[in-house]
Amino acid sequence: MLVITLAFTSSILPCVPSSAQDARELEQERTASKKLKGEHPLTELMRTRKSALRPELMGVHPRVYVTDKELAELRERARTSHRELWQRAINHVRALAGEPPPPPAEQRRQQNDVGIAIAESAFIYKIDGDKKYLEAAKKYMDAAVSYDIWGYASNKPNVDLAAGHLLYGLGWGYDLLYHDLTEKERTRYRDKLIRQARLMADYFKPKPGKTFAYSQNHTFIPITGLGVAAYALYDETPEAPAWASLTRAIYDRVLATYSQDGYYYEGFEYWIFSTPWLVHYLDAHSHSTGEDLYDRPGFRLMHQYVAHSMLPSGNYVFDFGDIFEGPLTRAGTGEEYPRTHPQGHFATNYNLLYRLAQRFQSGEAQGVAEWLKGFGQVNAEDFWSLVWYDANLKPVPIELQAASHYFPDHEVFYWRSNWSKDATAFAFKCGPPEGHHTAPLLLQFPDWRLSSGHAHPDANSFIIFARGEYLTGDTGYAGVPLTEHHNTLLVNGKGQAKEGDGHDAFVAVPYELLNRIRISEVKVETGRVVVRGDATAAYGPELGLRKFVREFVFRPDRGFTISDEVETTKPSVLTSLLHADDRIEQESGNRFSIRAGKVKLLIDPTIEQSNGSSASRRAQGQIHAIVETNTLTAPGPPGAVDKGERQARGQKLLLSTPAPTTSARFILRLSVAG
């Protein structure tokens, strides 16, 4: 039995109350499943699900998201109740900031930005009326038409993320500006939309044995773009109704497989990047057909994920999964920082919560959005706030919302002493990569192919933040995620699932096995918080791990106590990991420290382990302690995310049993100074 005890002292008392795939993932997309027999399940959904354009919208433009009447109401909002939000939106308009990239525009995210720029400038023109926005929108629409390939010639041309962005942007731009365009312009944009939508629909249409990663952004982002184009062209090309029925059928599965507790398994970076497309489809479908698909638990609870993921500083998050560059981003360095924090402001897309607050009349969601706005965070599509923000909905101040939350489906627990910037906060994770709800749905949906590469092999890991500093935790987006990047356990130097074999560590691991990973206990009491996780099933059977149960206890007067019970079927070297963004210093003997800003985390470890003759007899022993640079494979280019460069991100402390054993106990005492 391995027990790790972390004693962390704090003067703060608690309250009680981007995107990529690797070659293996791409091959899975192309491989027909032998489980699928007969008619493809999507075919029936295409026949039976609602996707027809409302009769009163036939021959009408605009219609996908708004009508002329609704635009008039929005113009009034922009002058009155939403004036401040609208001024924020028109202060930074992409299409006015510079020229669109010339063809082929295949640098990372270039075409994505063109798609958003079209939607932004076209909508602002329809509200503001200034012709400079119209001309800017047409300039970017012309650029989109000039790109022969939407996306990357080297990887999934015309059917992936960039194509989804451009179908959305050009499709809605065409719809909004229909009466502001010449017939020649309409024909040019319409012909390009039809060409690209055909390519997208042909790729995603049901074929014998074809499976779909319904819960993954590489499916629902392109499909959202196809849906917007379908409704924009519904009565202008005979193929559009079939495109609409295909997108509705696929979204039937997307929504069924989506989070049941609001947690987003791909990580917060992907919440920022991906969830706008869920909202864009639901809104386009609702406005165009009259069918509201919002009422799902994952959408009702999404604001809780956003609130509790945010660090007290408001400038970063508890970064489970593929999120930015870890220590580099937190230090304001690295290649990603200018994108993730433009001019130092965290780009979170918090205004999505305005839409959810509006739809569910949730003062809590409204309050979370206002809290994030107060940090100076920014949105990719600020102009949507004019549509989404309900000025009559009273926000529940963040200080009145619960300061802890347990996500039972994905098995993640968050706690903070209060909602101030100086709060002590931690997060603990011990669950299957895509939540427990996935296990029964995989049996129900043989056409669903998991693609969990953005989740990490990190069961029983934790992140600690205190006194304004990120003290110990994760290391960011990895091309090849490994357990050693997290504060958890290695067995003979090996980690969880099938780590090290590509971007997706969970490929070919039976989900019924992963589904056994769970938090077995959560208690939030006055003066004590207890979380207990069982990560035994996270490790491959070849490692001989019989038991790995971690108890995580926080007491304000004594700090953190983390106890691990570990047993193996054969003698093994057991290693516990602790990470630092910068350096880990050896103080004296086996004592170490981590400095974060003006805060110093002192680490005092000891060890007990079986002497080999009896599991009940233990001896105090030496810890084998090593400090290493935390080196990982950074994300590579699209289609080869596991082929990135090696990159150093902070350091890690490896605390190991001095010899192979079947049972041991570690004790780490952590205290904060400074």
Secondary structure by P-SEA (a helix, b strand, c coil): cbbbbbbbbbcbbbbcccccccaaaaaaaaccccccccccaaaaaaaccccccccccccccccccccaaaaaaaaaaaaccaaaaaaaaaccccccccccccccccccaaaaaaaaaaaaaaaaaaacccaaaaaaaaaaaaaaaaccccccccccccccaaaaaaaaaaaaaaaaacccccaaaaaaaaaaaaaaaaaaaaaacccccccccccccccaaaaaaaaaaaaaccccccaaaaaaaaaaaaaaaaaaaccccccccccaaaaaccaaaaaaaaaaaaaaccccccccccccaaaaaaaaacccccccccccccccccccccccccccccccccccccccccaaaaaaaaaaccaaaaaaaaaaaaacccccccccccccccccccccccccccccccccccbbbbbbcccccccccccccccccccaaaaaaaaaccccccccccccccccccccccccccccccccccccccccccccccccccccccccccccccccccaaaaaacccccccccccbbbbbbbccccccccccccbbbbbbbbbccccbbbbbbbbbccccbbbbbbbbccccccccccccccccccbbbbbbbbbccccccccccccccccbbbbbcccccccccccccccccccccbbbbbbbcccccccbbbbbbbbbcc
